Amino acid sequence: MKATKIYPLESIAPEHRHMNYWDMFATWVGANANNGTWFIGGVIAACGLWGGVKALIIGSAVAYVFLSLVGYIGYKTGVTTTGLSRAAFGIRGSIGPSIVNLIQFIGWTAVNTFIAATSISYLCHSIFGWPIYGKPGGNWSLLFGIVIMSILHLISVMAGQRSIQLIERIGMILVFAFVVWETIVVFRETSFTQISHWVVPLKQRMSFGSALDSLAAFNLAWVTAGADFTRFTNKKTVATSAPFFGALIGVLWFAFVGLFATISIAVTSGVYDANNSDPSTIAAKLGLGALAMVVIILTSMTANAVNLQAAGSALNNMMPKISLKTALWIVTVAATFVTMIPMVVGSFLDTFTAFLDVLGMILGPWMSIMCVDFFILHHGNYKMTDLIKRNGPFWYKFGVNWWAFLCWALGVVLYLIIRKIDWFDHSVGAAYPVMLIIALVYYGIMKVRAIFTQEEQHVN
């Protein structure tokens, strides 16, 4: 009798799970208390202070409800997010979500590395007199910074999971001190009244719906890595509430800093430029000095410890024969080259916003499909044997659930249509309405499919 083919998938056994509440909380605070979060806070300053604050709270809280849901699935199964996508997309079809996670987390690594490399450029200017990035000859100092950051990332990858936890803990302390310091400087330069009454120039104004979509893309990116970390927990509260509160506090904390600092610079200079959202530029304009640049570099490492882990897990799911450590090496090297893209494009801001636009239309439908599949269609339970077995319930047609991919594609199309409708653009955005629609469509399709499958089995 021919043996059933098995598609290997790692599941962390309960006795090997050692992440406590503080570890999980620190991981997600550290993931969001970083340069990219600072930058997104400055970008949504184009909504004005109160519009930015409102969008930030709503957009982030909704996204991190899904982080808790995915975190719970990771706790229940011990499997990574991309590994779990086998249930909805098929054992072979999970390569699709894996490719998305691989690309996006390499992209996020590049975002944080670029910002940190810019800080290194400022440091090189102070120490060696090299030109700052953005000035003639400044590309070389930025390139030097990219190389330095990539070496630091490789060192942390070699040190393993414990080093990631250590980096997160140290990073949180440094970030907290830095945020307090910068906040004092901002309000010493500009009063809260001046910041709250600042009016965005009409041509540069961002709609509320657009801000929600940008924040949805930014925050949902972390949701796709939720189970990668909660699978190391052995308590439900650690897997659900710690990621929610950690990520939410981290994003509000650091994005508020970027929001207030960017508006402060606009008030004092009389010019609003979204490019001033870059943390290194803000630190330089506020006169925070070399120490600030060092902290920016370290916060990049805390965020990228999570980014690289998620990218490596995605590659590991695509190519199970490659060890996780080897996968981490590969994605770290790849991120080094991706970091150079803004140098070719000529604008970090344009590259960043285009990146968010792509993520916004892709990530939401994927998360809707996964959550509906686990919590509703499978009543909160996956069998490990079903996730690895050919011709099992998650094999579908040739290993792919084409209905899930159809719903995913429909979500992308709906996003592109809805975001052009004025009412959505000025109110709720496109990302979250599309998630709701796709959840309903996927549920309906899979229930109808189940009925037809049962009828076929009855006939046979």
C-alpha positions as CSV (number, residue, x, y, z in Angstrom):
1,M,0.0,0.0,0.0
2,K,1.4,3.4,-1.0
3,A,2.2,5.6,2.0
4,T,0.4,9.0,2.3
5,K,2.8,11.8,1.5
6,I,3.6,14.2,4.4
7,Y,4.4,17.9,4.1
8,P,6.4,18.7,7.3
9,L,5.4,21.5,9.5
10,E,7.0,22.5,12.9
11,S,4.7,22.8,15.9
12,I,6.1,23.9,19.2
13,A,5.1,21.5,21.9
14,P,3.6,23.0,25.2
15,E,6.6,21.8,27.2
16,H,9.0,23.8,25.0
17,R,7.1,27.1,25.3
18,H,8.8,29.5,27.7
19,M,7.7,33.0,26.7
20,N,6.0,34.7,29.7
21,Y,3.7,37.7,29.7
22,W,6.5,40.2,30.0
23,D,8.5,38.6,27.1
24,M,5.5,38.7,24.8
25,F,4.5,42.2,25.9
26,A,8.1,43.5,25.4
27,T,8.3,41.8,22.0
28,W,5.3,43.7,20.7
29,V,6.1,47.0,22.3
30,G,9.6,46.7,20.8
31,A,8.2,45.8,17.5
32,N,6.2,49.0,17.2
33,A,8.4,51.4,19.2
34,N,10.6,51.9,16.2
35,N,11.6,54.2,13.4
36,G,8.9,53.0,11.0
37,T,6.2,53.8,13.6
38,W,7.7,57.2,14.1
39,F,7.6,57.8,10.4
40,I,4.0,56.8,9.9
41,G,3.0,59.2,12.8
42,G,4.7,62.0,10.8
43,V,2.9,60.9,7.6
44,I,-0.6,61.1,9.1
45,A,0.3,64.5,10.5
46,A,-1.2,65.5,7.1
47,C,-4.6,65.0,8.8
48,G,-3.8,67.6,11.4
49,L,-3.3,66.7,15.1
50,W,-6.8,65.6,16.0
51,G,-7.5,63.8,12.8
52,G,-4.2,62.0,13.1
53,V,-4.9,61.0,16.7
54,K,-8.4,59.7,15.9
55,A,-7.2,57.7,12.9
56,L,-4.3,56.3,14.9
57,I,-6.4,55.1,17.8
58,I,-9.2,53.6,15.7
59,G,-7.0,52.1,12.9
60,S,-4.6,50.5,15.4
61,A,-7.1,49.1,17.9
62,V,-9.1,47.4,15.1
63,A,-6.0,45.9,13.6
64,Y,-4.7,44.5,16.9
65,V,-8.0,42.7,17.6
66,F,-6.9,40.6,14.7
67,L,-3.5,40.3,16.2
68,S,-5.1,38.7,19.3
69,L,-7.2,36.4,17.2
70,V,-4.2,35.2,15.2
71,G,-2.1,35.0,18.4
72,Y,-4.7,32.7,19.9
73,I,-4.5,30.4,16.8
74,G,-0.7,30.2,17.3
75,Y,-1.1,29.3,20.9
76,K,-3.7,26.6,20.1
77,T,-1.6,25.0,17.4
78,G,2.1,25.9,18.0
79,V,2.3,26.7,14.3
80,T,3.5,29.9,12.4
81,T,1.0,32.1,10.7
82,T,2.1,31.0,7.2
83,G,2.0,27.4,8.3
84,L,-1.6,28.0,9.6
85,S,-2.6,29.4,6.2
86,R,-2.4,25.8,4.9
87,A,-5.9,25.3,6.3
88,A,-7.6,28.1,4.3
89,F,-5.4,28.2,1.2
90,G,-4.4,24.6,1.0
91,I,-1.2,22.8,1.9
92,R,0.5,23.8,-1.3
93,G,-1.5,27.0,-1.6
94,S,0.0,28.3,1.6
95,I,3.1,29.2,-0.5
96,G,1.0,32.3,-1.6
97,P,0.7,33.8,1.9
98,S,4.3,32.8,2.5
99,I,5.5,34.8,-0.5
100,V,3.6,37.8,0.7
101,N,5.1,37.6,4.2
102,L,8.5,37.0,2.9
103,I,8.4,40.1,0.7
104,Q,6.7,42.4,3.2
105,F,8.9,41.6,6.1
106,I,12.0,41.9,4.0
107,G,10.4,45.3,3.0
108,W,9.9,46.3,6.6
109,T,13.4,45.3,7.5
110,A,14.6,47.6,4.7
111,V,12.4,50.5,5.9
112,N,13.9,50.4,9.4
113,T,17.4,49.7,8.1
114,F,17.2,52.7,5.7
115,I,16.1,55.0,8.6
116,A,18.9,53.7,10.9
117,A,21.4,54.1,8.0
118,T,20.4,57.7,7.7
119,S,21.2,58.1,11.4
120,I,24.6,56.6,10.8
121,S,25.0,59.1,7.9
122,Y,24.5,61.9,10.5
123,L,26.9,60.3,12.9
124,C,29.5,59.9,10.1
125,H,29.1,63.6,9.4
126,S,29.7,64.5,13.0
127,I,32.7,62.2,13.5
128,F,34.4,62.1,10.1
129,G,32.9,65.1,8.3
130,W,31.3,62.9,5.6
131,P,28.4,64.4,3.6
132,I,24.9,63.7,5.1
133,Y,22.5,61.6,3.0
134,G,20.6,64.0,0.7
135,K,23.6,66.2,0.1
136,P,26.1,65.7,-2.7
137,G,28.2,62.6,-2.0
138,G,25.9,61.6,0.8
139,N,24.9,58.3,-0.8
140,W,28.2,56.8,0.2
141,S,27.7,57.5,3.9
142,L,24.2,56.0,3.6
143,L,25.6,52.9,1.9
144,F,28.1,52.5,4.7
145,G,25.2,52.7,7.2
146,I,23.3,50.0,5.4
147,V,26.3,47.7,5.6
148,I,26.8,48.4,9.3
149,M,23.1,47.7,10.1
150,S,23.2,44.4,8.0
151,I,26.2,43.2,10.0
152,L,24.4,43.9,13.3
153,H,21.4,42.0,12.0
154,L,23.4,39.0,11.0
155,I,25.0,39.0,14.5
156,S,21.6,39.0,16.2
157,V,20.3,36.2,13.9
158,M,23.3,34.0,14.8
159,A,22.7,34.6,18.5
160,G,19.2,33.0,18.2
161,Q,15.8,33.5,20.0
162,R,17.2,34.5,23.4
163,S,19.2,37.3,21.8
164,I,15.9,38.6,20.3
165,Q,14.3,38.7,23.7
166,L,17.4,40.5,25.1
167,I,17.4,43.1,22.3
168,E,13.7,43.8,22.9
169,R,14.2,44.3,26.7
170,I,17.2,46.6,26.3
171,G,15.5,48.4,23.4
172,M,12.4,49.2,25.4
173,I,14.4,50.9,28.2
174,L,16.4,53.0,25.7
175,V,13.3,53.9,23.7
176,F,11.4,54.9,26.8
177,A,14.2,57.3,27.9
178,F,14.5,58.7,24.3
179,V,10.8,59.3,23.9
180,V,10.6,61.2,27.2
181,W,13.6,63.2,26.2
182,E,12.3,64.1,22.7
183,T,8.8,65.0,24.1
184,I,10.4,67.5,26.5
185,V,12.4,69.0,23.7
186,V,9.3,69.2,21.4
187,F,7.2,71.0,24.0
188,R,10.0,73.3,24.9
189,E,10.1,74.5,21.3
190,T,6.4,74.5,20.6
191,S,3.3,74.7,22.8
192,F,0.5,72.2,22.7
193,T,-1.9,75.0,21.7
194,Q,0.3,75.8,18.7
195,I,0.4,72.1,17.6
196,S,-3.3,71.5,18.1
197,H,-4.3,74.6,16.1
198,W,-1.9,74.0,13.2
199,V,-3.7,73.8,9.9
200,V,-2.5,71.4,7.2
201,P,-1.8,73.2,3.8
202,L,-4.7,72.3,1.5
203,K,-2.6,70.7,-1.2
204,Q,-0.9,68.4,1.3
205,R,-4.0,67.4,3.3
206,M,-4.7,63.7,3.8
207,S,-8.3,62.4,4.0
208,F,-9.3,60.6,7.2
209,G,-10.1,57.4,5.2
210,S,-6.7,57.5,3.6
211,A,-5.1,57.8,7.0
212,L,-7.1,54.8,8.2
213,D,-6.0,52.7,5.2
214,S,-2.3,53.6,5.7
215,L,-2.6,52.6,9.4
216,A,-4.4,49.4,8.6
217,A,-1.7,48.4,6.2
218,F,1.0,49.4,8.8
219,N,-0.6,47.5,11.7
220,L,-2.0,44.4,9.8
221,A,1.6,43.7,8.7
222,W,2.3,42.7,12.3
223,V,-0.9,40.6,12.4
224,T,0.5,38.3,9.7
225,A,3.4,37.4,12.1
226,G,1.3,37.0,15.2
227,A,1.4,33.2,15.5
228,D,5.1,33.1,14.8
229,F,5.6,34.4,18.4
230,T,2.6,33.3,20.3
231,R,3.3,29.7,19.5
232,F,6.1,30.0,22.1
233,T,3.5,30.8,24.9
234,N,1.7,28.3,27.1
235,K,-1.1,30.6,28.4
236,K,-4.1,32.0,26.5
237,T,-3.8,35.4,28.1
238,V,-0.1,35.7,27.1
239,A,-1.0,34.9,23.5
240,T,-3.9,37.3,23.2
241,S,-3.8,40.2,25.6
242,A,0.0,40.7,25.7
243,P,0.3,41.1,21.9
244,F,-2.8,43.4,21.8
245,F,-1.7,45.8,24.6
246,G,2.0,45.6,23.7
247,A,1.5,46.4,20.0
248,L,-1.1,49.1,20.7
249,I,0.9,50.9,23.4
250,G,4.0,50.7,21.1
251,V,2.3,52.1,18.1
252,L,0.4,54.9,20.0
253,W,3.5,55.7,21.9
254,F,5.9,56.2,19.0
255,A,3.5,57.3,16.3
256,F,2.4,60.1,18.7
257,V,6.0,61.2,19.0
258,G,6.3,61.3,15.2
259,L,3.0,63.1,14.9
260,F,3.8,65.8,17.4
261,A,7.4,66.3,16.3
262,T,6.5,66.6,12.6
263,I,3.8,69.2,13.4
264,S,6.2,71.0,15.8
265,I,8.8,71.4,13.0
266,A,6.0,72.6,10.6
267,V,5.0,75.2,13.2
268,T,8.5,76.5,13.9
269,S,9.7,76.5,10.3
270,G,6.4,77.5,8.6
271,V,6.8,74.7,6.1
272,Y,5.1,71.2,6.3
273,D,7.1,68.5,4.5
274,A,6.2,64.9,5.0
275,N,9.9,64.0,4.4
276,N,10.6,65.6,7.8
277,S,8.8,62.6,9.3
278,D,12.1,60.7,9.0
279,P,13.3,60.2,12.6
280,S,16.9,61.2,11.8
281,T,15.8,64.5,10.3
282,I,13.5,65.2,13.2
283,A,16.3,64.5,15.7
284,A,18.7,66.7,13.8
285,K,16.2,69.6,13.5
286,L,15.4,69.4,17.2
287,G,19.2,69.4,18.0
288,L,19.1,66.1,19.9
289,G,22.7,65.2,18.9
290,A,24.6,62.0,18.3
291,L,23.1,60.1,21.2
292,A,19.7,60.3,19.6
293,M,21.1,58.8,16.4
294,V,22.5,55.9,18.4
295,V,19.1,55.2,20.0
296,I,17.4,55.3,16.5
297,I,19.9,52.7,15.3
298,L,19.2,50.5,18.4
299,T,15.4,50.8,17.9
300,S,15.8,49.6,14.4
301,M,17.5,46.5,15.7
302,T,14.5,45.8,18.0
303,A,12.0,46.0,15.2
304,N,14.1,44.1,12.7
305,A,14.6,41.2,15.2
306,V,10.8,40.6,14.8
307,N,10.8,41.4,11.0
308,L,13.6,39.0,10.2
309,Q,12.1,36.2,12.3
310,A,8.8,36.6,10.4
311,A,10.5,36.6,7.0
312,G,12.6,33.6,7.9
313,S,9.5,31.7,9.1
314,A,7.8,32.4,5.8
315,L,10.8,31.1,3.8
316,N,11.0,28.1,6.1
317,N,7.4,27.2,5.3
318,M,8.1,27.5,1.6
319,M,11.2,25.4,1.8
320,P,11.0,23.1,4.8
321,K,14.3,21.5,4.1
322,I,16.0,24.8,4.8
323,S,16.6,25.3,8.6
324,L,15.1,28.4,10.2
325,K,18.6,29.8,10.9
326,T,19.7,29.4,7.3
327,A,16.4,31.1,6.2
328,L,17.2,34.0,8.6
329,W,20.6,34.4,7.0
330,I,19.0,34.4,3.5
331,V,16.4,37.0,4.3
332,T,18.9,39.3,6.1
333,V,21.1,39.4,3.1
334,A,18.2,40.0,0.8
335,A,17.0,42.9,2.9
336,T,20.3,44.5,2.6
337,F,19.8,44.9,-1.2
338,V,16.2,45.9,-0.9
339,T,17.2,48.7,1.5
340,M,19.0,50.4,-1.5
341,I,15.7,50.8,-3.5
342,P,14.9,54.3,-2.3
343,M,18.4,55.4,-3.4
344,V,17.4,54.3,-7.0
345,V,13.9,55.7,-6.8
346,G,15.2,59.0,-5.3
347,S,12.6,59.3,-2.5
348,F,12.2,57.3,0.7
349,L,8.7,58.8,1.3
350,D,7.4,57.8,-2.2
351,T,8.8,54.3,-1.8
352,F,7.3,54.0,1.7
353,T,3.8,55.1,0.7
354,A,3.8,52.9,-2.4
355,F,4.7,50.0,-0.1
356,L,1.8,50.8,2.2
357,D,-0.6,51.0,-0.7
358,V,0.3,47.5,-1.8
359,L,0.1,46.0,1.7
360,G,-3.3,47.7,2.3
361,M,-5.0,45.8,-0.5
362,I,-3.4,42.4,0.2
363,L,-3.2,41.9,3.9
364,G,-6.7,42.6,5.0
365,P,-8.5,39.9,2.9
366,W,-5.9,37.3,3.9
367,M,-6.5,37.9,7.6
368,S,-10.3,37.8,7.2
369,I,-10.1,34.5,5.4
370,M,-7.8,32.9,8.0
371,C,-9.9,34.1,11.0
372,V,-13.2,33.0,9.5
373,D,-11.7,29.6,8.5
374,F,-10.4,28.9,12.1
375,F,-13.0,30.4,14.4
376,I,-16.2,29.9,12.4
377,L,-15.8,27.1,9.8
378,H,-13.6,24.9,12.0
379,H,-14.9,26.0,15.4
380,G,-11.5,27.0,16.8
381,N,-9.7,23.8,16.2
382,Y,-7.2,22.4,13.6
383,K,-5.8,18.9,13.7
384,M,-2.1,18.9,13.2
385,T,-2.3,15.8,11.0
386,D,-4.7,17.6,8.6
387,L,-2.1,20.4,8.1
388,I,0.6,18.1,6.9
389,K,-1.3,15.2,5.1
390,R,-1.8,14.9,1.4
391,N,-5.4,14.1,0.4
392,G,-6.7,15.3,3.8
393,P,-9.3,18.0,4.3
394,F,-6.8,20.8,3.6
395,W,-5.6,19.3,0.4
396,Y,-8.5,20.7,-1.6
397,K,-7.8,20.5,-5.4
398,F,-4.1,19.6,-6.1
399,G,-3.2,21.1,-2.7
400,V,-4.8,24.5,-3.3
401,N,-8.1,26.0,-2.2
402,W,-8.8,28.1,-5.3
403,W,-11.9,29.6,-3.6
404,A,-9.8,31.2,-1.0
405,F,-7.5,32.7,-3.7
406,L,-10.6,33.9,-5.6
407,C,-11.8,35.7,-2.4
408,W,-8.3,37.1,-1.9
409,A,-8.2,38.5,-5.4
410,L,-11.7,39.8,-5.1
411,G,-10.6,41.7,-1.9
412,V,-7.8,43.4,-3.9
413,V,-10.2,44.5,-6.6
414,L,-12.8,45.8,-4.1
415,Y,-10.1,47.7,-2.3
416,L,-9.1,49.5,-5.5
417,I,-12.7,50.3,-6.3
418,I,-13.9,51.4,-2.8
419,R,-10.9,53.7,-2.1
420,K,-11.9,55.8,-5.1
421,I,-15.4,56.4,-3.6
422,D,-15.5,59.8,-1.9
423,W,-17.7,58.7,1.1
424,F,-15.3,55.9,2.0
425,D,-12.2,58.1,1.4
426,H,-13.5,60.7,3.9
427,S,-14.9,58.3,6.5
428,V,-14.0,54.7,7.1
429,G,-11.4,54.0,4.3
430,A,-11.4,50.9,2.2
431,A,-9.3,48.4,4.2
432,Y,-11.7,47.4,7.0
433,P,-14.9,47.4,4.9
434,V,-13.2,45.1,2.4
435,M,-12.2,42.8,5.3
436,L,-15.8,42.5,6.4
437,I,-17.1,41.9,2.8
438,I,-14.5,39.2,2.2
439,A,-15.2,37.5,5.5
440,L,-18.9,37.2,4.5
441,V,-18.1,36.0,1.0
442,Y,-15.6,33.4,2.0
443,Y,-17.9,32.1,4.7
444,G,-20.7,31.8,2.2
445,I,-18.6,30.1,-0.5
446,M,-17.1,27.5,1.9
447,K,-20.5,26.6,3.4
448,V,-21.9,26.0,-0.1
449,R,-18.8,24.0,-1.0
450,A,-19.3,21.9,2.1
451,I,-22.9,21.1,1.2
452,F,-21.9,20.0,-2.3
453,T,-19.0,17.9,-1.0
454,Q,-21.3,16.1,1.5
455,E,-23.8,15.4,-1.3
456,E,-21.0,14.0,-3.6
457,Q,-19.7,11.7,-0.7
458,H,-23.3,10.6,-0.1
459,V,-23.8,9.7,-3.7
460,N,-20.5,7.8,-3.9
